[in-house]
Amino acid sequence: CGIRSFQEYYQRVKNDNEELVEMLNCISTNTTKLFREMYHFQFLRNTVMPELLRRNAREKTIRIWSAGCSTGEEPYSIAITVLEALKHNNIRPWDWNVRILATDISTQVLRTAQNGSYEIEQLPDDLPPDMVSAYFLKGVGPNEGCIRVKDFVRDIVRFRRLNLKDGTYPFKRKFDAIFCRNVMIYFDEKMKRHVFSNFHYYLAANGYLFLGHSETMLGRDQFVPVHITAYRKI
């Protein structure tokens, strides 16, 4: 495309937003799996959800943000976990306004995420068969070996592009929980503190923040640990 040096490409990326987005699509890391780090989803179902059902009983609203959602496995896992918790508490899902926001910097992975189709190997081996049949369609014929998240699950997940490095985020309402797992490892300490500060602001009172298994919380004055790489806003 006529670019002869790194400096020329840098100037193009700096001045061409479409080229910047395309570069980010190419360099973004997208390793993920359904119900990855299962202990987080168990904690969400068994501890966080009962608390939210009590705390939000009046407005009947649950808002969770999957930040750095990649190809969608995480937000769909969150959605299924919330639906399972509602069922366990004999609550019809349509009686509550459940919204999962899923964001990523890469438009390419967001397109994959919106489709909600995966290889069956993306499911954990120990996921109960009744959960698989309740929330996934199994492919047949040319789609054998694939699964697709059912529409009623996909309907409560909204995908949009967002760069966590932005100064502020375009949200009007706060979240009951934020998942940002295996993303912070790519930020320097200054940027981590910036993102943690934003998460603290956009979390509701006593909201929960989930990080990846290899990530360290820097905002100890803003969050208190409550589980394995899970924290509560203070």
N, C-alpha and C positions, 0 to 999 in steps of 0.2 A: 504493500500500500504506500510505497515511497518513503517510508520512515527509515533513516539511515543510522540512527544512533539511539541509545537509551535516553539521552537528553531530549531528543525530538519527540520520542514517545511520551516522556514525562510531560512535556508541554501540551501534547494532544490530550492526554488524560486529564490534565489540569483544566483544560478549556472546553472539553467535549464530554458532557454528562453521559451521553449514550455509550461512549467508549469506556468511561469509568465503570459504568454498570457491567459492561461486557468483560472487562478485566476482572472485576470482583467475582463474576460468575465462574471464571476460569480458575481463580486461585483459592476459592472458598473450599474448606474441608467439610465433607458431608458424611462422616461415618456415624451411623445410628442404627437403631433396631427398635422394634416394638417392645414396650415395657423394659427398656434398658435400665439397669440399676433398679430392679424390682422393689427393693426396700423403700424407695421413695413413694411408689404407688401404694404400697401397703400402708405406709404412714399416712398418706393422703386419705385413703379410704377409712382407716380405723381410728385415726386421731383427728385429722384436720376437718374432714367432712362432718362428723358429728358436732364439732364445735361450730362450724359455719351454719349448719342447719338450725342450731339454737340461736346463734348470734343474728342471723339474717332472716329469722322466721317472719318478721313483719313485712319486709319488702320482697321476700322470696326470690332473691337474686344471688347468683354466684358468678363471679368474674375471675378468671385465671388467665395469666399471660405466659405463653411459651416463647421466650426470647431467644432467638437463634434456633428456630424450629427445624431447619434443614428440610428434608424431604417429607416431613409431616408425621413421622412415627411418634414423636413425643406428644404433640397436641392431641392426636387421636387416642393415645394411651391415657392421657389425662381425661379426655371426654368419656371414655369407656369406664374409667375408674369412678368418675363422678356419677355416671348413670348407675353403676353397680351399687354405689353407696345409697343413692335414692331408693333403689329397689329394695335394698336390705332394710331400709327404714320405712318400707311400705308407702313411699311417696311416688306419685305418678310424675314422670319427668315433665309433662306439659303443665303441671301446676307450679313449676319454678322456672324462672328465666335464667337458664344456664348459658353462659357465653365464654368460649375459649378463644382468645386472641392469639394468633400464631404469626410471628414476624421473623424475617430473615433479610439479610442484605442482598442475597442472590435471587434474582428474578427467575433464574433457571430452576432452582430447587423448589421455589414456590409453585411453579407450574406443575411439577411432579407431585408436590404435596396436595394440591387441590384435587388431583385425580384420585388419590387415595388407593392406588393399586400397588401391590408389593408381591415379591416372591414369598411363598409360604414359609421359607426358612427364616423370614424375618420375625415369625412368631416364636416365643419361648417354648421349649419342649414341654414344660410343665403347666402351660396355660390350660385350664379345664376345658374339655370339649364343649360343654354347654355354653361357655363364654365365646368360644370360637364361632359356634353356630349362631349365637345371638347377635353378634356384632360384625361378622364378616361373611361375604359371599365367596364361595370357592369357584375358581374358574374351571370350565370344561372345554373339551376339544382343544383348539389352539391355545387356550388360556389355562390349560391344566398346569398345576404347580404354582398358580398365582392366587392371590386373594384380593378382595376389594372391601374397603370399609363401607358398611351399609349407609344408605342416605340419611337415616335419622341421626346417625352419629356425625356425619359430615356437616349436617345442617347447623350444628351448634358450634362449629369451628369456623372462624373467619381468618383469612390469610391476607397479609399486607407486607409491603417492603418497608423496612426500617433499618437505619444504621444506628447501632447503639452508641456510636461515638458522637452523635449529634448532641448539641448543647442541651436541648430539651426535647421531650417527646410529645406528639400531638394527641394526648389523651385528656378527656374531660372528667372521667370517672376513675376512681382508684380500684385496685385489684385486691382480691382476698389472698391470692398467692401468685408468686412469680417463679417460673422454672427458667433458669439460665445455666444450663449444664454443659460443661466442656467447651465453653466459649471464652471465659476469662483467661484461660491459659495462653491466648493469643494476644493479650493486652499487656502493656507495660504497667508499672505500679500506679503512675499518675492517672492513666485511663481507667484502670480498675476502680480507683477511688471515685472518679467521676461517675462511672456507671453505678457503683454501689449507692452513691448519694442519690442518683435519680431513682433507683429502685426503692430506696427508703421513702422518697417523696411520693411515688406512685402506688405504694402499698397502703391499704387501709390500716387502721389501728390494729395492732396485734397480728398483722398479716404475715404470711410465711414466704421465705425465699429458699429455693432449692438450688444447690450448686453441684458441679460434677465431682466425682469421687477423688480426683487428684487436685482439686482447687482449694485455695485457702481464703477464708474470709478476712478482709482487711478492715472492714468497718465495725470493729468490736464495740465501738461506742454507740452504734446504731442497731445492732442485731445481737441476739443471744442464741447460742446453739441449743437445739431441742431434740435433734436426732442426727443420724449420720449425714453430714454435709447438708443439714436442713436447719434453718434459723428463723427466729421470730423477731419482728420489728419491735424495737423499744423506743 
